């Protein structure tokens, strides 16, 4: 789980506590021409710091509640994962 904390820090500048990290499973998305595998993790964040993203890797970020995220354009089938993860 240390790798998850390092990736979160590297991509957002958010420091996660190692105590409450959990692997929630994986799901597959098939697009024309390629397939993706997403691994879902969760963690507690003690202090919400400003998010710092690498402009060459990400366009933007947005904090959203689960219900709000379901109204957004997301990765194919992500809405089903959000519903399952949050029990919506």
N, C-alpha and C positions, 0 to 999 in steps of 0.2 A: 504494500500500500504506500510505501514511501515514494514510489515512482509517481503515483497519482498526485501526491502533495507537491512534488517537484514540478510536475507538468502544470498544475494549477498555478503555482508561483511563477513559472517561466512565461506562461501565456497571459496571465492577468495581473500579476503582482499581489494576489491574494494568498495569505498564509493560512493553511488549513491545519487543524490539530490532527495528529495521527491517531487519536483515541477512538474517534467515532466514524471512521471511514468504512464504507460498506460497498461491496460489489452487488449490483442489482440484476446483473444478467446482460445478455447481448441480444441484438436483433439484426436482421439482415434486410437490406433494401436493394432491390434490383432496378437499375436504370437501363435504358437502351445502351448497350455498349460496355457497361461496367456494373459491378456489384460492390456494395459497401457493407462492412460489418461495424456496428456501433456497440461499444461496451459502455454500460451505464454504471456510474459510481455516484455515491452521495457522501457528504461530509458536513460537519458543523463548522461554521465560521464564527469565531469568537468576536471579531471586530471587523466590520465592513469597511475596508479601505477603498480609496478610489481605484477603479479598475484601470490598468495600464495595458493596452494591447499593442502588439507589434503590427504596424501598419502594412508591412509586407506579407503578413499572414492572415489578417482579419480586416474586414471593412468597418465594422462597428460592433457595439454591444448594447444590450437593453435589458434591464432587470424587469421581469414580468411575473405576476402571480400565475399559477397554473391555469386558472380559468381564462385569464387574459391572453396567455400564450396560445390557447386553442383558436383564437381569432386571427392569428398571425400566419403569414406564409412560412411554413417550416419545411424541413427535409421531409420527403415522402414518408408517410406513415408515422411521423413523429407524434402526431396528435394521439394516436392509439397508445404509444409508449407513455406519454404524459398522463393520460387517463389511468392506465394500469398502475403506474408508479405512485400516483397521488390518490388512487381509489376514487376517482371521479366517475 
